[in-house]
Amino acid sequence: KPTILALTPGRGPESGGTKVTIVGENLSAGSIVSVYFGNQTCELYRRSMSEIVCFAAPSLMGAGPVQVSLSVDRAKAPGSLTFEYIEDPTVQSIEPLWSIASGHTTLTVTGTNLDVVQEPRVRVKYAGHESVNVCKVVNTTTISCFAPSLKADYTAHQEAIKHVDEFGFVFNNVQALLTYNNTGFVYYPNPYLEPLSLSGVLEQKPGAPIILKGRNLVPSASGGARLNYTVLIGDTPCSLTVSDTQLLCEPPNLTGQHKVLVQVGGLHISLGEVHIRSDSLLTMPAILSIAAGGGLLLIIVVIVLLAYRRKSHENDLTLKRLQMQMDNLESRVALECKEAFAELQTDINELTSDLDRAGIPFLDYRTYAMRVLFPGIDDHPVLRELEVPGSGQANVEKALKQFAQLVNNKVFLLTFIRTLETQRSFSMRDRGYVASLIMTSLQGRLEYATDILKHLLSDLIERNLESKNHPKLLLR
C-alpha cells in the first residue's frame, strides 16, 4: 500500500511551478498516479519507490495552506500533508541598471518573498535573441544575479550603448516578472585593453608599476557602481588603480617572466607576458672581471695564510727552544746550589771552630727587616717619628689611625691591593714599596698578614692557570 510521509519544499508562490518532492513508501505501485494540491493536480515529473517529484499547479484560492493527497489508480493513499502557497515574489529595485556586453557583472535585486524561488534566473532579450543567467538567493528580500551576455551580433556597433528590448526574471511560473518594464536596463561596450608590447613581452623593473592602456574601462553610468577588475601577474593578483583609459597595476614582489591576465565580468583578456628582471646591473664582462679579481684576492689570502702559518710554526719552535734552554739553565743552577750546599755541609766543622771565639754573626730583627723590606735605604721615614710641619700633626695622626683600622679589615685590604694591581701605571717598584709598607704596618699581626698572603698567592695561582702560562713562571 503506498503511503506519503513528507514533502519538500513546504511552500511556494501562488503562480505555481514549485518543484515538490514527496517522500513515502511503495510510491511506484499502481499504474495511474495523481497528486492533488487541494483540487489542483500537481504535474508529475518522475516517481520511484521512495519519492514522487511534481510541479505545483497555480493556486485557485490565493495564498494559504492546501492539503496534499495521493491517488493510485482508484485508491487514495493514506497520509495527509500540507503545502502553503504564499504571495508571488516581487522586485522593487535593481542595482546597478547596466552591464557590459559580455555580461557576468553582479546585479543586486531587492524585493519580497524572493527566497521561495527555487532556481531564480535573470533574462534579457535584444535583437530577437534571448539570454539568461543564474541568480543566488541571499535572503527573503535580496538575491544576487549575474547579468546575461548579449548574444546578438553587436560587432558592427560595438562602441554603442545597447538598450535591451526586454529585461525580466524567471521565477518558477511567476509570469508577471518575465518582463520587468519598470527599468531601462542598458549594456555598455566591453572594455578594450591594448597588448603589453608588440613583441608580446614587456620588460619591467622590480617594483615599477605596470600600465595597461585601453578604452571603455569605466562605463559612463550614473551611480556609484564600478566594474570589478582583477589583474593577475602569473597567479598573483596586483593592486589596481582604474581610470578611463588605463589600469595602473602595482605588481607583487616577483621576478622572472609571467603571463598577464585581466578579468572583468565575463571577459578574460590575455595581454601577453611581463618580464620582471632583477636589480642587478652587472654585465657579463663586469661579472668576469669581478670573478677574476675575487680569484686573485683568494690566492693572495691563501698565500698570506700559508706564510702566517709557517711563521707561527717557527715562533713555536723558537719558544720551545727557549723553554728548553731555561729548563737547562735552572737545572744547572739547582745542581750548583746542591753542590754548594754539600760544600757548606762538609765545611761546617771549620765554621764552628771559628765561632768558638766570636760567636754566630747575626743582625738584630729591626736591621734585618729593614734590609729585606727596604734594601739600600738606611734612613727610611718609617724609622723616624712622624713630623708634620704646621699644626696638622693631630689630623694626620688621626687619619693614619683610621687608615690603620681599614688596613686591618681583610675585605678592604684585599680590594685595595687588587685595585692597585689593575692600574697600568702601577710599576713593579711601586708594588714592592707598597708591599713593604703594608708588611711594616702588620708587624704586630703576622697571623693576619700570613692569611692575606695566602689569599693573594691563591689568586696568583688561579690567574696563571687561566692564562696557561708556563708553570715555572709562577715561582719566578
Secondary structure, 3 states (H helix, E strand, C coil): CCEEEEEECCEEECCCCCEEEEEEECCCCCCCEEEEECCEEEEEEEECCCEEEEECCCCCCCCEEEEEEEEECCEECCCCEEEEEECCCEEEEEECCEEECCCCCEEEEEEECHHHCCCCEEEEEECCEEEEEEEEEEECCEEEEECCCCCCCCHHHCCCCEECCEEEEECCCCHHHCCCCCCCCEEECCCEECCCCCCCEEEECCCCCEEEEEECCCCCCCCCCCCCCEEEECCEECEEEECCCEEEEECCCCCEEEEEEEEECCEEEEEEEEEECCCCCCCHHHHHHHHHHHHHHHHHHHHHHHHHHHHHHHHHHHHHHHHHHHHHHHHHHHHHHHHHHHHHHHCHHHHHHHHHHHCCCCCCHHHHHHHHHCCCCCCCHHHCCCCCCCCCHHHHHHHHHHHHHHHCCHHHHHHHHHHHHCCCCCCHHHHHHHHHHHHHHCCCCHHHHHHHHHHHHHHHHHHHHHHCCCHHHHHC
